[in-house]
């Protein structure tokens, strides 16, 4: 894990040091702990630097002032039993956004299939809180899923796919997403246990890959997520 000081954007200022370029924007997060160092809580989960300077990270209030490692440990106690996998052959900009959504829905692990390097900008630093696993190709990924006893649920609007709102969506599974434009590779579709799609009503052939991933994760959460 790397140090976690600013999650708002790659170029965001350190906590407690706001940029004055856009003074009209609202300030998010919390400032330094009231009362100074003498009033700091005796809690090993809290980060002294955040207590001193404030916490402007993109985290829920529950985790204000918490150390990165403490947040990850707490998430590990509450992660859901579904995984997310993304094919990465073209350095798709949507990958980061899908990782961010996987974090929001407390996915167990995000699997990057293909190139090891992926575009992290859309993740907005949420990858620091999310378990990640790399697979060099589809065969390696599918071998891992079989060994774990996890069905692979591919998401693509191809012939023979089932509407996701009507299809069986197991609690323990891997949701596999393709890339913007080409969708999933033939190898991934052939290896999947089930292929689902999102019902559409307009003229466009497909929707944005990151948006599709969010819809399917919400459908999983609607059925299985714990409060």
C-alpha positions in Angstrom: 0.0 0.0 0.0 1.1 3.5 -0.6 0.6 6.6 1.5 -3.0 8.0 1.3 -3.1 11.8 1.5 -5.4 13.1 -1.2 -8.1 11.1 -3.0 -9.9 14.0 -4.6 -7.8 13.9 -7.8 -4.2 13.1 -8.9 -3.2 16.8 -8.5 -5.3 17.6 -5.5 -3.6 19.5 -2.6 -2.6 17.8 0.6 -5.3 17.7 3.4 -5.6 21.1 5.0 -3.9 22.9 2.0 -6.7 23.9 -0.3 -6.1 25.3 -3.8 -7.2 28.9 -4.4 -7.7 28.5 -8.1 -11.4 27.9 -7.8 -12.5 29.5 -4.5 -16.2 29.1 -5.5 -16.1 25.3 -5.1 -17.4 23.9 -1.8 -14.8 22.4 0.6 -15.3 18.7 1.4 -14.2 16.6 4.3 -13.1 17.9 7.7 -10.5 20.2 9.0 -7.9 19.5 11.8 -9.2 17.8 14.9 -10.8 20.4 17.2 -8.8 21.3 20.2 -5.4 20.6 18.9 -3.0 17.7 19.6 -4.0 17.5 23.3 -7.6 16.6 22.3 -6.6 13.8 19.8 -8.5 10.5 20.5 -6.4 7.6 21.6 -7.2 5.4 18.6 -4.5 3.5 16.7 -6.7 3.6 13.5 -6.3 7.4 13.3 -3.6 9.1 11.2 -1.7 11.8 13.1 -1.1 13.8 9.9 -4.8 13.8 9.1 -5.7 14.8 12.6 -3.2 17.7 12.4 -4.1 18.9 8.9 -7.6 17.7 8.2 -9.0 15.0 6.0 -10.2 16.0 2.5 -10.2 12.5 1.1 -13.1 11.0 -0.9 -14.1 8.7 1.9 -17.3 8.2 3.9 -17.6 9.9 7.2 -17.1 6.6 9.0 -13.4 6.7 7.9 -12.5 10.3 8.6 -9.0 10.6 10.0 -8.4 6.8 9.6 -5.1 5.4 8.3 -5.3 3.8 4.9 -4.3 0.4 6.3 -7.1 0.7 9.0 -9.7 1.4 6.3 -8.6 -1.6 4.2 -8.7 -3.8 7.2 -12.2 -2.7 8.1 -13.4 -3.1 4.5 -12.0 -6.7 4.6 -14.5 -7.5 7.3 -17.4 -6.3 5.2 -16.5 -7.1 1.6 -19.1 -8.8 -0.5 -18.5 -12.3 -2.0 -18.6 -11.2 -5.7 -15.5 -10.3 -7.7 -15.1 -8.0 -10.7 -12.9 -8.8 -13.7 -12.0 -6.5 -16.6 -10.2 -7.3 -19.8 -7.4 -4.9 -20.5 -6.1 -5.1 -24.0 -6.4 -1.5 -25.2 -5.7 0.6 -22.1 -9.4 1.4 -21.8 -10.1 4.6 -19.9 -13.2 2.9 -18.3 -11.1 0.5 -16.2 -10.4 3.1 -13.5 -14.1 4.0 -13.3 -15.1 0.3 -13.0 -12.5 -0.1 -10.2 -14.0 2.9 -8.4 -17.5 1.4 -8.7 -16.2 -2.0 -7.5 -14.9 -0.2 -4.4 -18.2 1.5 -3.8 -20.0 -1.8 -3.9 -17.4 -3.5 -1.7 -16.3 -6.1 -4.2 -14.0 -8.8 -2.9 -11.3 -8.3 -5.6 -10.8 -6.7 -8.9 -9.1 -8.8 -11.6 -7.2 -7.2 -14.4 -7.0 -9.6 -17.4 -4.4 -8.9 -20.0 -2.0 -6.0 -19.8 -0.7 -5.5 -16.2 -0.6 -1.7 -16.6 -4.0 0.0 -16.7 -5.3 3.5 -16.7 -5.9 4.5 -13.1 -7.1 8.0 -13.5 -10.8 7.2 -13.3 -10.2 5.2 -10.1 -9.7 8.4 -8.2 -7.3 6.6 -5.9 -9.9 4.1 -4.8 -7.6 1.3 -6.0 -5.6 1.9 -2.8 -8.5 0.5 -0.8 -9.3 -2.4 -3.3 -7.7 -5.8 -3.6 -6.3 -6.2 -7.1 -5.1 -9.3 -9.0 -3.5 -9.6 -12.4 -4.0 -12.4 -14.9 -1.9 -12.4 -18.1 -4.6 -13.9 -20.2 -8.2 -15.3 -20.1 -7.0 -18.9 -19.6 -5.2 -17.9 -16.4 -8.2 -15.9 -15.1 -10.6 -18.8 -15.8 -8.3 -21.3 -14.2 -8.3 -19.2 -11.0 -12.1 -18.8 -11.1 -12.5 -22.6 -11.5 -10.1 -23.3 -8.7 -12.1 -21.0 -6.4 -15.4 -22.5 -7.5 -16.7 -19.1 -8.8 -18.9 -19.0 -11.9 -17.9 -16.4 -14.5 -20.8 -14.1 -15.4 -19.8 -12.3 -18.6 -21.6 -9.0 -19.4 -22.0 -8.2 -23.1 -24.9 -7.6 -25.5 -24.2 -10.4 -27.8 -26.6 -13.0 -29.4 -27.8 -15.5 -26.8 -27.2 -13.3 -23.8 -29.8 -13.1 -21.0 -31.3 -9.9 -19.6 -29.4 -9.4 -16.3 -32.6 -8.5 -14.4 -34.1 -11.9 -15.3 -31.0 -14.1 -15.2 -29.7 -16.1 -12.3 -26.9 -14.0 -10.6 -25.2 -16.1 -7.9 -24.1 -14.5 -4.7 -20.6 -15.9 -5.2 -19.5 -15.1 -8.7 -17.1 -13.1 -10.9 -18.7 -10.3 -13.0 -16.6 -10.1 -16.2 -16.6 -6.9 -18.3 -15.0 -6.1 -21.6 -13.8 -2.9 -23.2 -15.4 0.1 -24.7 -16.2 -0.7 -28.3 -15.2 -4.3 -28.9 -16.7 -5.6 -25.7 -15.5 -9.0 -24.4 -13.0 -11.1 -26.4 -14.3 -14.3 -28.1 -12.1 -16.3 -25.6 -13.8 -14.7 -22.6 -17.3 -15.2 -24.0 -16.6 -18.9 -24.7 -15.2 -19.4 -21.2 -18.1 -17.7 -19.4 -20.6 -19.8 -17.5 -23.4 -17.3 -18.4 -23.6 -14.2 -20.5 -25.9 -11.4 -19.5 -26.9 -8.1 -21.0 -28.6 -4.9 -19.9 -32.0 -4.3 -21.6 -32.0 -1.1 -23.6 -34.9 0.9 -25.1 -33.3 3.5 -27.3 -31.4 3.7 -30.6 -27.8 3.2 -29.4 -26.3 -0.3 -29.8 -24.5 -0.2 -26.4 -23.9 1.9 -23.4 -20.6 3.0 -21.8 -18.6 0.2 -20.3 -18.3 1.9 -16.9 -22.0 2.6 -16.8 -22.8 -1.0 -17.7 -20.6 -2.2 -14.9 -22.3 0.0 -12.4 -25.8 -1.2 -13.5 -24.8 -4.9 -13.1 -23.1 -4.4 -9.8 -26.2 -2.6 -8.5 -28.3 -5.5 -9.7 -26.1 -7.9 -7.8 -26.3 -5.6 -4.7 -30.1 -5.4 -5.0 -30.3 -9.2 -4.6 -27.5 -10.0 -2.3 -26.0 -7.1 -0.5 -26.1 -7.0 3.3 -27.0 -3.8 5.0 
